[in-house]
Amino acid sequence: MSEAENIKENEVMETALLAGHILLENGAEISRVEETFDRICSHYGVNSGNAFVLSNGIFTTVGDDREKYYAKVQHIPVSAARFNRVAAVNQLSREMETGKYTVSELREALERIKKMPGKKRRTQIAASAVGSAAFCLLFGGSLWDAAAAFVSGLVLYVYILYVSGPHLSKIVGNIGGGALVTFLCGLFYMSGLGSRIDYMIIGSVMPMIPGVAFTNGIMDIASCDYISGAVRLLDAMLVFFGIAIGMGMAFTLLSAFGGGILL
Amino acid sequence: MTAVITEMIYAVAGTVAFSILFSVPRRYYLSCGLIGGAGWLVYSLSGRILPPEGAALSATVIVILLSRIAAVIGRCPATIFMIPGIFPLIPGAGIYWTSYYIVTEQLDLALHTGYEAVKTAVAIVLGILFVFEVPGRFFKVFEREGRK
C-alpha cells in the first residue's frame, strides 16, 4: 500500500469526524451524525469507516486488511443548539453526493461552517423577551402580564448569557434561573403590574425549557440509540426539576418577605 | 373563533422568537412559526372534544407531519421545524402549579397536576414516535412540488 493512499484515508476520516462533531455539538440526532459520517467515508472510497456516537462523544476507526488502521476519539461537551450549522452541514453533504468537492475542499467548507456566527447576544435577548411575552399571552395572560413577562424574559436571558452560562454549573444555573424569574414576576405582581402571576411566570420560564434535549432524546430512543436518548432525557428532566426547585425557593422567599400575599 | 385566531398569532410569534434562539436559518422562520401556529390551532380546537392529553397528541402529530413535509420541501433536517414548533404544546402550567402546590404543602393537588403534566408529556412523546414511523417515501410527493 502506498503512502499517498494512507494519507487519504486519514484525511477522509478526519473530515467525516469534523462533520460529525459540528452536527453533534449543535443539536443533531445521533442517527444523523452516524449517517453523515458513513456517507462521507463511503463517498470518498473508504469502506472500513466506523463511528460509534454518544450524546457527548464520537469514537471512530478506519481500517481492515486492505486499508490502514486509524482511530480517533473526540469528546464533545453539550452546548447550545445552533441549527444554522446543522442545516449547513446537511446541505453540504447533499452537494458532496453530486461530486462537487474533493476531500480537502469539503474540509475547508466544514471549517467555515464551524466558524459560522450564531445570533448576536442582543438579538437572542430580544428573542427571549418577545418569546416570553408571546407565550404569556398564549397561555391566557393580559397585555400587562405580557409586559411583565417581557421584562423578566429579557432579564432571564441576560442572566443565562452572562452569569449562568459561563460561571455556573447546569443544575445551579437552572435553579437560579427559575428563582430569578419567579422573584421578578413576584415583584411586578406585588407592585401592581399584571394580574395573574402564574401566566407571567409560565411565559417567562419558556426560554429555559429544554426543548432540544427532550425532542432529541425521544428521537434517539426511537432510533434505538438508548444510551444517548436516556442521557438526553435525563438532562431534560434535570432542567425541569431545577426550574421547579428554583420556583419553589423563590415562592418561599416571597411569601416570607411579602407578607403572604402570594401564597 | 376570533379568540382562536388571536391565540394562533401569539403562538406564531412565540415560535418564531424561539427559532431565533436556536439559530434556525432565517429562510425557515416563517415555516417554523406557521407550524407552531398550526399545532396550537389543532390543540385548542381538538381540546373542545378531547381531554388535554388527547389534544396534545393530535397537535403533536400535526406539528411533526408538517415538519417532515417542510423538511422535504426545504431539503433540511426535520428537527429544525419540530423543536420550535412543539414549544406551544409544552405543559408549562403543569410545572408551575406542581411546584406551587408542593411549596404550599397541598400534596394531593401537586400529585394531580404533576400527573396531568406527565400525561401531556407522554402524549407529545407518542405523537413524535408515531409520525416518525411513517416511511420517508410517503413524503416524496412534496419533493416534486418543491423542486426548483
Contacts between the chains, C-beta under 8 A, distances in Angstrom:
chain1	res1	chain2	res2	distance
A	27	B	22	7.3
A	27	B	79	7.3
A	27	B	83	7.8
A	28	B	77	6.8
A	28	B	79	7.1
A	29	B	79	6.6
A	32	B	77	6.5
A	81	B	22	5.1
A	81	B	23	7.4
A	81	B	83	7.6
A	82	B	22	7.3
A	82	B	23	4.2
A	83	B	19	7.9
A	83	B	22	5.2
A	83	B	23	5.6
A	83	B	24	4.7
A	83	B	25	7.1
A	83	B	77	7.9
A	83	B	79	7.5
A	83	B	80	4.8
A	83	B	83	7.9
A	84	B	23	4.7
A	84	B	24	6.8
A	84	B	25	4.9
A	85	B	23	7.6
A	86	B	77	5.9
A	86	B	79	7.5
A	86	B	80	7.0
A	87	B	24	7.8
A	87	B	25	5.3
A	87	B	28	7.8
A	87	B	76	4.7
A	87	B	77	6.7
A	87	B	80	6.1
A	88	B	25	8.0
A	90	B	75	7.9
A	90	B	76	5.7
A	90	B	77	5.5
A	91	B	75	7.2
A	91	B	76	7.1
A	94	B	75	6.7
A	118	B	23	4.8
A	119	B	20	6.1
A	119	B	21	7.6
A	119	B	23	5.5
A	123	B	20	6.5
A	124	B	20	7.2
A	124	B	21	6.0
A	127	B	17	4.6
A	127	B	18	7.3
A	127	B	20	3.9
A	127	B	21	5.1
A	128	B	17	7.4
A	128	B	21	6.4
A	130	B	13	6.7
A	130	B	14	8.0
A	130	B	17	4.5
A	131	B	13	7.9
A	131	B	14	5.2
A	131	B	17	3.3
A	131	B	18	5.2
A	131	B	21	6.9
A	134	B	10	5.0
A	134	B	11	7.6
A	134	B	13	4.1
A	134	B	14	3.6
A	134	B	17	6.2
A	135	B	10	7.5
A	135	B	14	4.7
A	135	B	87	7.5
A	135	B	88	7.3
A	135	B	92	7.3
A	137	B	10	4.5
A	138	B	7	5.9
A	138	B	10	4.1
A	138	B	11	5.5
A	138	B	14	6.0
A	138	B	40	7.0
A	138	B	88	6.2
A	139	B	92	6.9
A	139	B	93	6.4
A	198	B	93	7.1
A	198	B	96	5.7
A	198	B	97	7.3
A	198	B	100	7.7
A	201	B	96	5.8
A	202	B	92	4.3
A	202	B	93	5.4
A	202	B	95	7.9
A	202	B	96	5.0
A	203	B	92	7.9
A	205	B	92	6.7
A	205	B	95	7.7
A	205	B	96	7.8
A	206	B	14	7.4
A	206	B	18	7.6
A	206	B	87	6.8
A	206	B	90	7.7
A	206	B	92	6.3
A	207	B	18	7.6
A	207	B	21	6.5
A	209	B	87	7.1
A	209	B	90	5.7
A	209	B	92	7.0
A	211	B	18	7.5
A	211	B	83	5.0
A	211	B	84	7.5
A	211	B	86	6.4
A	211	B	87	5.8
A	211	B	90	7.2
A	212	B	22	7.0
A	212	B	83	5.6
A	215	B	79	6.8
A	215	B	82	6.0
A	215	B	83	5.0
A	215	B	86	6.4
A	215	B	128	6.9
A	216	B	79	7.1
A	218	B	125	5.3
A	218	B	128	5.2
A	218	B	129	6.9
A	219	B	79	7.2
A	219	B	128	7.0
A	219	B	132	7.0
A	222	B	128	7.2
A	222	B	129	5.3
A	222	B	132	5.4
A	240	B	95	6.2
A	243	B	95	6.6
A	244	B	95	5.6
A	244	B	98	6.6
A	244	B	99	4.0
A	244	B	102	7.9
A	245	B	99	7.4
A	247	B	95	7.9
A	247	B	96	6.9
A	247	B	99	4.5
A	247	B	100	7.5
A	247	B	103	8.0
A	248	B	99	4.7
A	248	B	100	7.9
A	248	B	102	6.2
A	248	B	103	4.5
A	251	B	99	7.5
A	251	B	100	6.6
A	251	B	103	4.6
A	251	B	104	7.9
A	252	B	103	5.9
A	263	B	103	7.2
A	263	B	104	5.4
